[in-house]
């Protein structure tokens, strides 16, 4: 049941993440359709790198992060905002609910 958060429910979590980027784009006057398309292409490219590059996730993050650059600034805010912990809690809640539903 632990796999459900990683494989079964994760599309909804990814859509929520994408939605936040698209909402930001709209707030700075970037067309929603353009933002959705650009973000989707980023997801596709990122997924391909995860599956095909042979690199660890840490290596992939480092590859696209320039010291002192824009990506580092954004990553710091995601970490400060508790993204890794929020994902952990999300997965735990999903797993807990899967066990409850299986009773």
ChimeraX commands (.cxc) that place a marker at each C-alpha (Angstrom):
marker #1 position 0.00,0.00,0.00 radius 0.5
marker #1 position 2.96,2.34,0.54 radius 0.5
marker #1 position 3.46,2.57,-3.23 radius 0.5
marker #1 position 0.08,4.24,-3.79 radius 0.5
marker #1 position 1.41,7.73,-3.00 radius 0.5
marker #1 position 4.32,7.27,-5.39 radius 0.5
marker #1 position 2.49,5.64,-8.27 radius 0.5
marker #1 position -1.28,5.85,-7.82 radius 0.5
marker #1 position -1.99,9.26,-6.33 radius 0.5
marker #1 position 1.10,11.15,-7.49 radius 0.5
marker #1 position -0.44,12.45,-10.74 radius 0.5
marker #1 position -2.87,14.56,-8.70 radius 0.5
marker #1 position 0.01,15.87,-6.59 radius 0.5
marker #1 position 1.96,16.75,-9.73 radius 0.5
marker #1 position -1.10,18.52,-11.16 radius 0.5
marker #1 position -1.40,20.58,-7.97 radius 0.5
marker #1 position 2.29,21.54,-8.26 radius 0.5
marker #1 position 1.76,22.47,-11.91 radius 0.5
marker #1 position -1.34,24.46,-11.00 radius 0.5
marker #1 position 0.68,26.56,-8.55 radius 0.5
marker #1 position 3.18,27.43,-11.30 radius 0.5
marker #1 position 0.41,28.27,-13.76 radius 0.5
marker #1 position -1.36,30.44,-11.18 radius 0.5
marker #1 position 1.90,32.30,-10.57 radius 0.5
marker #1 position 2.35,32.76,-14.32 radius 0.5
marker #1 position -1.15,34.22,-14.63 radius 0.5
marker #1 position -0.44,36.59,-11.73 radius 0.5
marker #1 position 2.48,38.06,-13.68 radius 0.5
marker #1 position 0.50,38.29,-16.93 radius 0.5
marker #1 position 1.82,35.17,-18.65 radius 0.5
marker #1 position -0.89,33.52,-20.72 radius 0.5
marker #1 position -2.30,30.43,-18.99 radius 0.5
marker #1 position -2.09,28.27,-22.12 radius 0.5
marker #1 position 1.52,29.27,-22.69 radius 0.5
marker #1 position 2.38,28.60,-19.04 radius 0.5
marker #1 position 0.69,25.19,-19.07 radius 0.5
marker #1 position 2.49,24.19,-22.25 radius 0.5
marker #1 position 5.88,25.39,-21.04 radius 0.5
marker #1 position 5.49,23.73,-17.65 radius 0.5
marker #1 position 4.29,20.46,-19.21 radius 0.5
marker #1 position 7.34,20.43,-21.48 radius 0.5
marker #1 position 9.54,21.00,-18.43 radius 0.5
marker #1 position 7.87,18.03,-16.71 radius 0.5
marker #1 position 8.38,15.81,-19.76 radius 0.5
marker #1 position 12.04,16.78,-20.07 radius 0.5
marker #1 position 12.63,16.37,-16.35 radius 0.5
marker #1 position 10.97,12.96,-16.30 radius 0.5
marker #1 position 13.11,11.85,-19.25 radius 0.5
marker #1 position 16.25,12.95,-17.43 radius 0.5
marker #1 position 15.18,11.00,-14.32 radius 0.5
marker #1 position 14.58,7.82,-16.33 radius 0.5
marker #1 position 17.32,8.07,-18.95 radius 0.5
marker #1 position 20.29,10.06,-17.62 radius 0.5
marker #1 position 21.60,7.54,-15.11 radius 0.5
marker #1 position 22.20,10.42,-12.71 radius 0.5
marker #1 position 20.93,10.73,-9.15 radius 0.5
marker #1 position 18.29,13.30,-8.32 radius 0.5
marker #1 position 20.90,15.32,-6.43 radius 0.5
marker #1 position 23.12,15.31,-9.54 radius 0.5
marker #1 position 20.22,16.43,-11.73 radius 0.5
marker #1 position 19.39,19.26,-9.35 radius 0.5
marker #1 position 23.02,20.35,-9.35 radius 0.5
marker #1 position 23.18,20.22,-13.16 radius 0.5
marker #1 position 20.45,22.84,-13.49 radius 0.5
marker #1 position 21.45,25.02,-10.54 radius 0.5
marker #1 position 24.08,27.70,-10.99 radius 0.5
marker #1 position 25.80,28.83,-7.78 radius 0.5
marker #1 position 24.11,32.02,-6.64 radius 0.5
marker #1 position 21.61,31.82,-9.51 radius 0.5
marker #1 position 17.87,31.95,-9.90 radius 0.5
marker #1 position 17.28,28.23,-9.46 radius 0.5
marker #1 position 19.22,28.15,-6.18 radius 0.5
marker #1 position 17.14,31.08,-4.92 radius 0.5
marker #1 position 13.95,29.19,-5.76 radius 0.5
marker #1 position 15.17,25.90,-4.27 radius 0.5
marker #1 position 16.02,27.68,-1.02 radius 0.5
marker #1 position 12.46,29.00,-0.78 radius 0.5
marker #1 position 10.95,25.58,-1.51 radius 0.5
marker #1 position 13.09,24.05,1.23 radius 0.5
marker #1 position 12.35,26.90,3.66 radius 0.5
marker #1 position 8.65,26.47,2.90 radius 0.5
marker #1 position 8.89,22.83,3.88 radius 0.5
marker #1 position 8.27,21.17,0.51 radius 0.5
marker #1 position 10.18,17.96,1.36 radius 0.5
marker #1 position 8.32,17.59,4.68 radius 0.5
marker #1 position 4.97,18.40,3.03 radius 0.5
marker #1 position 5.57,15.67,0.45 radius 0.5
marker #1 position 6.48,13.20,3.20 radius 0.5
marker #1 position 3.29,14.04,5.12 radius 0.5
marker #1 position 1.28,13.78,1.92 radius 0.5
marker #1 position 2.63,10.28,1.24 radius 0.5
marker #1 position 2.01,9.18,4.82 radius 0.5
marker #1 position -1.60,10.41,4.70 radius 0.5
marker #1 position -2.15,8.66,1.40 radius 0.5
marker #1 position -0.74,5.39,2.74 radius 0.5
marker #1 position -2.72,5.64,5.97 radius 0.5
marker #1 position -5.92,6.14,4.01 radius 0.5
marker #1 position -5.12,3.16,1.76 radius 0.5
marker #1 position -4.84,0.95,4.85 radius 0.5
marker #1 position -8.10,2.32,6.22 radius 0.5
marker #1 position -9.91,1.64,2.97 radius 0.5
marker #1 position -8.58,-1.91,2.81 radius 0.5
marker #1 position -10.23,-2.91,6.09 radius 0.5
marker link #1:1,2 radius 0.2
marker link #1:2,3 radius 0.2
marker link #1:3,4 radius 0.2
marker link #1:4,5 radius 0.2
marker link #1:5,6 radius 0.2
marker link #1:6,7 radius 0.2
marker link #1:7,8 radius 0.2
marker link #1:8,9 radius 0.2
marker link #1:9,10 radius 0.2
marker link #1:10,11 radius 0.2
marker link #1:11,12 radius 0.2
marker link #1:12,13 radius 0.2
marker link #1:13,14 radius 0.2
marker link #1:14,15 radius 0.2
marker link #1:15,16 radius 0.2
marker link #1:16,17 radius 0.2
marker link #1:17,18 radius 0.2
marker link #1:18,19 radius 0.2
marker link #1:19,20 radius 0.2
marker link #1:20,21 radius 0.2
marker link #1:21,22 radius 0.2
marker link #1:22,23 radius 0.2
marker link #1:23,24 radius 0.2
marker link #1:24,25 radius 0.2
marker link #1:25,26 radius 0.2
marker link #1:26,27 radius 0.2
marker link #1:27,28 radius 0.2
marker link #1:28,29 radius 0.2
marker link #1:29,30 radius 0.2
marker link #1:30,31 radius 0.2
marker link #1:31,32 radius 0.2
marker link #1:32,33 radius 0.2
marker link #1:33,34 radius 0.2
marker link #1:34,35 radius 0.2
marker link #1:35,36 radius 0.2
marker link #1:36,37 radius 0.2
marker link #1:37,38 radius 0.2
marker link #1:38,39 radius 0.2
marker link #1:39,40 radius 0.2
marker link #1:40,41 radius 0.2
marker link #1:41,42 radius 0.2
marker link #1:42,43 radius 0.2
marker link #1:43,44 radius 0.2
marker link #1:44,45 radius 0.2
marker link #1:45,46 radius 0.2
marker link #1:46,47 radius 0.2
marker link #1:47,48 radius 0.2
marker link #1:48,49 radius 0.2
marker link #1:49,50 radius 0.2
marker link #1:50,51 radius 0.2
marker link #1:51,52 radius 0.2
marker link #1:52,53 radius 0.2
marker link #1:53,54 radius 0.2
marker link #1:54,55 radius 0.2
marker link #1:55,56 radius 0.2
marker link #1:56,57 radius 0.2
marker link #1:57,58 radius 0.2
marker link #1:58,59 radius 0.2
marker link #1:59,60 radius 0.2
marker link #1:60,61 radius 0.2
marker link #1:61,62 radius 0.2
marker link #1:62,63 radius 0.2
marker link #1:63,64 radius 0.2
marker link #1:64,65 radius 0.2
marker link #1:65,66 radius 0.2
marker link #1:66,67 radius 0.2
marker link #1:67,68 radius 0.2
marker link #1:68,69 radius 0.2
marker link #1:69,70 radius 0.2
marker link #1:70,71 radius 0.2
marker link #1:71,72 radius 0.2
marker link #1:72,73 radius 0.2
marker link #1:73,74 radius 0.2
marker link #1:74,75 radius 0.2
marker link #1:75,76 radius 0.2
marker link #1:76,77 radius 0.2
marker link #1:77,78 radius 0.2
marker link #1:78,79 radius 0.2
marker link #1:79,80 radius 0.2
marker link #1:80,81 radius 0.2
marker link #1:81,82 radius 0.2
marker link #1:82,83 radius 0.2
marker link #1:83,84 radius 0.2
marker link #1:84,85 radius 0.2
marker link #1:85,86 radius 0.2
marker link #1:86,87 radius 0.2
marker link #1:87,88 radius 0.2
marker link #1:88,89 radius 0.2
marker link #1:89,90 radius 0.2
marker link #1:90,91 radius 0.2
marker link #1:91,92 radius 0.2
marker link #1:92,93 radius 0.2
marker link #1:93,94 radius 0.2
marker link #1:94,95 radius 0.2
marker link #1:95,96 radius 0.2
marker link #1:96,97 radius 0.2
marker link #1:97,98 radius 0.2
marker link #1:98,99 radius 0.2
marker link #1:99,100 radius 0.2
marker link #1:100,101 radius 0.2
marker link #1:101,102 radius 0.2
marker link #1:102,103 radius 0.2
view
